[in-house]
């Protein structure tokens, strides 16, 4: 059975996706968000901000009550809107390979251009000569040169020399100060993306946990959480393949949107019932045609509404398709209040879209199967592979290094510490503490910096 991820975070069969190819737009980032929702639910953390930092860009999304935010209108290149249901993912050009440079005005810029994978950052040892975020982390002692240099030709001295020539000297800084500046600018951009996706959806980041994944996400997550006041960071056991994991855990899903654009006081409730019934029937038929094993079926109902005269839409979730118009008005006013903290109970409401999602729930995956039990050690000391001088703020700390696959499941780590694994590096800053759980996740509790 070949299934394909779509932008709404659901799976469809390969035979069906050719009929609705536009729905695969943004399916890569959506897959990571679905894996985050699944992992967070299993860990008892259903309010999440997902933070996926790779080599070129960073993707951010919001998950409320284990449900990712879905939008019916997302802008792609050149501000062109595409009207299909998609998980609301925001992207900024900041990744491990993002290039740092001094512009014509003498100011430091980071991204959006990337060194890519070939030649990649200088520290890859593949001939890269442009300073990047990964190189800055290397200079600060947060990455191991021996694990990064693919060909073995790049050394820490090589990276420092290029940083000195291209960044430090033009800026009048030391090499370490230039590396710190690169990290600060990158973190500021990524924190801005998190603020944008959370505040635009009426969410306070302090009420959420940061779900960090991607090859570079765990390296920057604790610094971003501290800046935004986020109390916890959840790092899954395999951050680098979280997007792929999303395809394994995501359910079959078909979304239907019908636009009626009618003021609520002129709406016929019977017409609303007809639309919901038609969407539900169509979805059930589509799920049946998939011929994929499912454990159960569920349906999600909602409407998109606005006050008459406004342009933006707010989604109003419904517990049932049978809803009284007066109740619908009250629900919309509450959603509007939650988003803008103001009540407009004397303005006519307009119902724009009627939405139904029909979901075929696939058999659950035990996340602990991603953990190799043979590598686990009994103590934290046994999982430690050494120490490295790493810079945090104004101080250099002799920092213990741990190999994640060797950590006990219930490990408790006090920062500063660095946790390395095949697909990422986790930075635990001074003042932070980290604990493990039975699914193999690490939860970092953000404390006051030391």
C-alpha positions as CSV (number, residue, x, y, z in Angstrom):
1,X,0.0,0.0,0.0
2,X,1.5,3.3,-1.1
3,X,0.2,6.4,0.8
4,X,1.1,10.0,0.1
5,X,1.1,12.8,2.6
6,X,-1.0,15.9,1.8
7,X,-0.8,19.4,3.0
8,X,-3.7,19.0,5.5
9,X,-1.6,16.4,7.5
10,X,-3.5,13.4,6.3
11,X,-2.6,10.5,4.0
12,X,-4.3,9.4,0.8
13,X,-3.6,6.5,-1.5
14,X,-1.3,7.0,-4.4
15,X,-4.1,6.2,-6.8
16,X,-6.2,9.0,-5.5
17,X,-3.5,11.7,-5.0
18,X,-3.1,12.0,-8.8
19,X,-6.7,13.4,-8.9
20,X,-5.9,16.1,-6.3
21,X,-2.3,16.9,-6.8
22,X,-2.6,20.4,-5.5
23,X,-3.3,19.1,-2.1
24,X,0.2,17.8,-1.7
25,X,1.6,21.4,-1.5
26,X,3.4,21.9,1.8
27,X,3.1,18.2,2.6
28,X,6.7,17.9,3.8
29,X,6.4,20.4,6.7
30,X,2.8,19.1,7.4
31,X,4.2,15.6,8.0
32,X,6.5,16.8,10.7
33,X,3.7,18.7,12.4
34,X,1.6,15.5,12.4
35,X,4.4,13.5,14.0
36,X,4.8,16.3,16.6
37,X,1.0,16.1,17.5
38,X,1.2,12.3,17.8
39,X,4.4,12.3,19.9
40,X,3.1,15.2,22.1
41,X,-0.2,13.4,22.7
42,X,1.7,10.2,23.8
43,X,3.9,12.3,26.1
44,X,0.9,14.1,27.7
45,X,1.8,17.4,26.1
46,X,-1.0,18.5,23.7
47,X,-0.3,22.3,23.5
48,X,2.8,22.6,21.2
49,X,4.6,25.0,19.0
50,X,6.6,22.9,16.5
51,X,10.0,24.1,15.5
52,X,11.7,22.3,12.6
53,X,15.1,23.7,11.7
54,X,16.9,22.0,8.9
55,X,19.8,23.0,6.6
56,X,18.1,25.8,4.7
57,X,15.0,26.9,6.5
58,X,12.9,26.8,9.7
59,X,9.2,25.7,9.8
60,X,6.9,26.7,12.7
61,X,3.3,25.6,13.4
62,X,0.9,25.6,16.3
63,X,-0.9,22.6,17.8
64,X,-3.8,23.1,20.2
65,X,-5.3,20.1,22.0
66,X,-3.2,17.8,19.8
67,X,-4.8,19.3,16.7
68,X,-2.6,21.3,14.3
69,X,-4.1,24.6,13.0
70,X,-5.4,24.1,9.4
71,X,-6.1,27.0,7.0
72,X,-8.0,27.0,3.7
73,X,-5.8,29.7,2.2
74,X,-2.0,29.7,2.3
75,X,0.2,32.1,0.3
76,X,3.0,30.5,-1.7
77,X,5.6,32.2,-3.9
78,X,4.9,35.8,-5.0
79,X,2.1,36.1,-2.5
80,X,-0.1,33.8,-4.6
81,X,-2.9,32.2,-2.5
82,X,-3.8,28.5,-2.9
83,X,-7.2,27.5,-1.7
84,X,-6.9,24.0,-0.3
85,X,-6.9,22.9,3.3
86,X,-3.3,22.9,4.6
87,X,-1.6,22.9,8.0
88,X,-0.7,26.5,8.8
89,X,3.1,26.4,8.7
90,X,5.2,29.5,8.6
91,X,8.8,29.4,7.2
92,X,11.9,31.6,7.6
93,X,15.2,31.3,5.8
94,X,17.3,30.2,8.8
95,X,18.9,26.8,8.8
96,X,22.2,25.2,9.6
97,X,23.6,26.1,6.2
98,X,22.3,29.7,6.1
99,X,25.2,32.0,5.1
100,X,26.4,34.9,7.2
101,X,27.8,38.0,5.5
102,X,28.5,41.6,6.0
103,X,26.3,43.7,3.6
104,X,27.1,46.9,1.8
105,X,26.0,48.9,4.8
106,X,28.4,47.1,7.0
107,X,25.7,45.2,8.8
108,X,25.7,41.5,9.6
109,X,23.1,39.4,7.8
110,X,22.3,35.7,8.2
111,X,20.3,33.9,5.4
112,X,18.2,33.4,3.5
113,X,20.9,32.1,1.1
114,X,22.2,28.7,2.1
115,X,25.4,26.8,1.4
116,X,23.2,23.8,0.8
117,X,24.6,20.3,1.2
118,X,27.3,20.6,-1.4
119,X,29.7,22.2,-0.7
120,X,27.8,23.0,2.5
121,X,29.2,24.8,5.6
122,X,32.9,25.1,6.0
123,X,32.9,22.5,8.8
124,X,31.6,19.8,6.4
125,X,35.1,19.6,4.8
126,X,33.7,19.5,1.3
127,X,35.2,22.8,0.1
128,X,32.7,25.3,1.5
129,X,34.2,28.8,2.0
130,X,31.3,30.8,3.3
131,X,30.5,31.2,7.0
132,X,27.3,29.6,8.2
133,X,25.2,29.0,11.3
134,X,26.7,25.5,11.7
135,X,30.2,27.0,11.5
136,X,29.3,29.5,14.2
137,X,28.1,26.7,16.5
138,X,31.3,24.8,15.8
139,X,33.4,27.8,16.9
140,X,31.4,28.1,20.1
141,X,32.2,24.5,21.0
142,X,28.6,23.2,20.5
143,X,29.4,20.9,17.6
144,X,32.2,18.2,17.3
145,X,34.5,19.0,14.3
146,X,35.4,15.3,14.0
147,X,31.7,14.3,13.5
148,X,31.1,17.0,10.8
149,X,34.0,16.9,8.5
150,X,33.0,14.4,5.9
151,X,36.3,14.3,4.1
152,X,38.4,15.2,7.1
153,X,39.9,18.3,5.4
154,X,38.2,21.0,7.5
155,X,39.5,21.9,10.9
156,X,38.4,24.3,13.6
157,X,41.3,26.6,12.6
158,X,40.1,26.7,9.0
159,X,36.6,27.8,10.1
160,X,38.0,30.4,12.5
161,X,40.3,31.8,9.7
162,X,37.4,32.3,7.3
163,X,35.2,33.8,10.1
164,X,38.0,36.2,10.9
165,X,38.5,37.3,7.3
166,X,34.8,37.5,6.2
167,X,33.1,38.6,9.4
168,X,35.2,39.4,12.4
169,X,37.6,41.9,10.8
170,X,34.9,43.9,8.8
171,X,32.8,44.1,12.0
172,X,35.6,45.0,14.3
173,X,34.9,41.9,16.5
174,X,36.8,38.8,17.6
175,X,36.1,35.5,16.0
176,X,34.1,34.3,19.0
177,X,32.1,37.5,19.1
178,X,31.3,37.2,15.4
179,X,30.1,33.6,15.9
180,X,27.9,34.7,18.8
181,X,26.5,37.5,16.7
182,X,25.6,35.0,13.9
183,X,23.8,32.8,16.4
184,X,21.9,35.8,18.0
185,X,20.7,37.1,14.6
186,X,19.6,33.6,13.6
187,X,17.8,33.0,16.9
188,X,16.1,36.4,16.6
189,X,14.7,35.5,13.2
190,X,13.5,32.1,14.3
191,X,11.9,33.6,17.5
192,X,10.1,36.1,15.3
193,X,8.6,33.2,13.3
194,X,7.4,31.5,16.5
195,X,5.8,34.8,17.7
196,X,4.2,35.3,14.3
197,X,2.6,31.8,14.2
198,X,1.5,31.9,17.8
199,X,0.3,35.4,18.2
200,X,-1.5,35.5,14.8
201,X,-3.5,32.6,16.1
202,X,-4.3,34.1,19.4
203,X,-1.9,31.9,21.4
204,X,0.6,32.9,24.1
205,X,3.9,31.0,23.7
206,X,4.2,30.7,27.4
207,X,1.3,28.4,27.5
208,X,2.9,25.9,25.1
209,X,5.9,23.6,24.9
210,X,8.4,23.9,22.1
211,X,8.6,20.7,20.0
212,X,12.1,20.8,18.5
213,X,13.1,18.6,15.6
214,X,15.0,18.7,12.3
215,X,18.8,18.3,12.1
216,X,19.4,21.7,13.8
217,X,16.3,22.4,15.8
218,X,17.5,20.9,19.2
219,X,20.7,22.9,18.9
220,X,18.9,26.2,19.1
221,X,15.6,25.3,20.9
222,X,16.5,26.1,24.5
223,X,17.8,29.5,23.6
224,X,14.6,30.3,21.7
225,X,12.4,28.9,24.5
226,X,14.2,31.2,27.0
227,X,13.8,34.3,24.9
228,X,10.0,33.6,24.3
229,X,9.3,32.5,27.9
230,X,8.4,29.0,26.8
231,X,8.8,26.7,29.9
232,X,9.5,23.4,28.3
233,X,11.2,21.9,25.2
234,X,10.2,18.4,23.9
235,X,12.8,16.7,21.8
236,X,11.7,13.4,20.2
237,X,14.0,10.4,20.1
238,X,14.7,10.8,16.4
239,X,14.5,14.5,15.6
240,X,16.2,14.2,12.1
241,X,13.5,11.8,10.8
242,X,10.5,13.3,12.4
243,X,9.0,14.4,9.1
244,X,9.3,10.8,7.8
245,X,7.7,9.5,11.0
246,X,4.7,11.7,10.3
247,X,3.9,9.6,7.3
248,X,3.9,6.5,9.5
249,X,1.6,7.8,12.2
250,X,-0.7,10.1,10.2
251,X,-4.3,9.0,9.5
252,X,-6.2,8.9,6.2
253,X,-7.9,12.3,5.9
254,X,-10.2,14.0,3.4
255,X,-11.2,17.7,3.9
256,X,-14.2,19.3,2.3
257,X,-14.9,23.0,2.1
258,X,-18.1,24.6,0.7
259,X,-18.3,28.4,0.4
260,X,-21.8,30.0,1.1
261,X,-20.7,33.5,2.2
262,X,-24.1,34.3,3.8
263,X,-24.9,36.6,6.8
264,X,-26.0,34.4,9.7
265,X,-29.4,36.1,10.1
266,X,-30.2,35.3,6.4
267,X,-29.0,31.6,6.6
268,X,-31.4,28.7,6.3
269,X,-30.4,26.1,8.9
270,X,-31.7,23.4,6.7
271,X,-29.2,24.3,4.0
272,X,-26.4,24.0,6.5
273,X,-27.6,20.5,7.4
274,X,-27.6,19.5,3.7
275,X,-24.0,20.7,3.2
276,X,-22.7,18.8,6.2
277,X,-24.6,15.7,5.2
278,X,-23.2,15.8,1.7
279,X,-19.6,16.4,2.9
280,X,-19.8,13.6,5.4
281,X,-21.2,11.1,2.8
282,X,-18.5,12.1,0.3
283,X,-15.8,11.7,2.9
284,X,-17.0,8.3,4.0
285,X,-17.1,7.1,0.4
286,X,-13.5,8.4,-0.2
287,X,-12.2,6.5,2.9
288,X,-13.9,3.3,1.8
289,X,-12.3,3.6,-1.6
290,X,-8.9,3.9,-0.1
291,X,-8.9,0.1,0.8
292,X,-6.4,0.8,3.6
293,X,-6.7,-0.8,7.1
294,X,-8.2,1.6,9.6
295,X,-9.0,1.2,13.2
296,X,-11.9,3.7,13.4
297,X,-13.4,6.7,11.7
298,X,-14.0,10.2,13.1
299,X,-15.4,13.5,11.7
300,X,-14.4,17.1,12.5
301,X,-16.9,19.9,11.8
302,X,-16.2,23.6,11.6
303,X,-17.2,26.8,9.9
304,X,-15.2,29.9,8.9
305,X,-16.8,33.1,9.9
306,X,-16.2,36.8,10.0
307,X,-18.1,40.0,11.0
308,X,-19.8,41.6,8.0
309,X,-17.4,44.1,6.6
310,X,-14.2,42.3,7.7
311,X,-11.8,40.5,5.4
312,X,-10.1,37.9,7.7
313,X,-11.7,34.6,8.7
314,X,-11.8,32.8,12.0
315,X,-12.4,29.1,12.2
316,X,-15.1,28.0,14.6
317,X,-14.9,24.3,15.6
318,X,-18.3,22.5,16.1
319,X,-19.0,19.5,18.3
320,X,-21.8,18.5,16.0
321,X,-23.1,19.4,12.6
322,X,-26.5,20.1,14.2
323,X,-26.1,23.6,15.5
324,X,-28.6,26.4,16.3
325,X,-27.9,29.7,14.6
326,X,-28.0,31.6,17.9
327,X,-25.4,29.1,19.3
328,X,-23.3,29.6,16.2
329,X,-23.3,33.4,16.7
330,X,-22.2,32.8,20.4
331,X,-19.5,30.4,19.4
332,X,-18.1,32.8,16.8
333,X,-18.1,35.7,19.3
334,X,-16.2,33.6,21.8
335,X,-13.6,32.6,19.2
336,X,-13.3,36.2,18.2
337,X,-12.9,37.2,21.9
338,X,-10.2,34.5,22.4
339,X,-8.3,35.9,19.4
340,X,-8.6,39.6,19.8
341,X,-9.8,40.0,23.5
342,X,-12.8,42.2,22.5
343,X,-16.5,41.4,22.1
344,X,-18.5,42.7,19.2
345,X,-22.0,41.3,20.0
346,X,-23.9,44.0,18.1
347,X,-22.3,43.4,14.7
348,X,-23.8,40.9,12.2
349,X,-21.8,37.7,11.6
350,X,-21.2,36.2,8.2
351,X,-20.7,32.5,7.6
352,X,-18.2,32.0,4.7
353,X,-17.2,28.3,4.6
354,X,-18.6,25.1,5.8
355,X,-16.0,22.4,6.6
356,X,-15.9,18.7,7.3
357,X,-12.9,16.5,7.8
358,X,-13.5,12.7,7.6
359,X,-10.6,10.8,9.1
360,X,-9.8,7.2,8.8
361,X,-7.7,6.4,11.9
362,X,-4.8,4.0,11.3
363,X,-3.5,1.5,13.8
364,X,-1.4,3.3,16.4
365,X,2.4,3.1,16.5
366,X,4.3,2.4,19.7
367,X,7.0,5.1,19.7
368,X,9.2,3.1,22.0
369,X,10.0,0.8,19.0
370,X,12.2,3.6,17.7
371,X,14.5,3.0,20.6
372,X,17.3,0.3,20.4
373,X,17.2,-1.1,24.0
374,X,20.6,-2.8,23.6
375,X,22.5,0.5,23.7
376,X,21.0,1.9,26.9
377,X,23.3,2.3,29.8
378,X,22.2,2.1,33.5
379,X,23.8,5.4,34.6
380,X,24.4,8.8,33.2
381,X,28.2,8.4,33.7
382,X,28.3,5.4,31.4
383,X,26.5,7.4,28.7
384,X,29.1,10.2,28.8
385,X,31.6,10.2,26.0
386,X,33.8,13.1,27.1
387,X,33.8,16.9,27.7
388,X,34.3,19.9,25.5
389,X,34.9,23.6,26.1
390,X,31.6,25.3,25.0
391,X,30.7,28.9,25.2
392,X,27.3,30.0,26.7
393,X,26.8,33.7,27.0
394,X,29.9,35.3,28.4
395,X,31.4,32.2,29.9
396,X,33.2,29.1,28.7
397,X,32.1,25.9,30.4
398,X,33.7,22.5,30.5
399,X,30.6,20.7,29.2
400,X,29.9,17.0,29.5
401,X,29.0,15.2,26.2
402,X,26.5,12.4,26.2
403,X,25.6,9.9,23.4
404,X,21.8,9.8,23.4
405,X,21.4,6.2,22.4
406,X,23.3,5.3,25.6
407,X,21.2,7.5,28.0
408,X,18.9,5.7,30.5
409,X,15.2,6.3,29.7
410,X,14.8,8.1,33.0
411,X,18.0,10.2,32.7
412,X,18.1,13.5,34.5
413,X,20.7,16.0,33.2
414,X,21.6,19.4,34.6
415,X,23.0,22.0,32.1
416,X,25.3,22.8,30.7
417,X,25.4,19.6,28.7
418,X,25.5,18.5,25.1
419,X,23.6,15.4,23.9
420,X,24.8,14.0,20.6
421,X,23.2,11.4,18.3
422,X,23.3,10.3,14.7
423,X,20.9,12.9,13.4
424,X,21.1,16.0,15.7
425,X,22.8,17.7,18.7
426,X,20.8,18.8,21.7
427,X,22.1,21.8,23.6
428,X,21.1,22.0,27.3
429,X,22.1,25.5,28.6
430,X,23.3,26.4,32.1
431,X,20.2,26.7,34.4
432,X,18.2,24.1,32.4
433,X,17.4,20.6,33.4
434,X,16.4,17.7,31.2
435,X,14.5,14.4,31.9
436,X,13.8,11.4,29.8
437,X,10.5,9.5,29.4
438,X,9.5,6.0,28.4
439,X,8.9,7.0,24.7
440,X,12.5,8.0,24.4
441,X,11.8,11.8,24.4
442,X,13.9,14.3,26.3
443,X,12.0,17.2,28.0
444,X,14.1,20.2,28.8
445,X,12.8,22.5,31.6
446,X,14.0,26.0,31.0
447,X,15.5,27.7,34.0
448,X,17.2,30.9,34.8
449,X,20.6,31.2,33.0
450,X,23.7,30.8,35.1
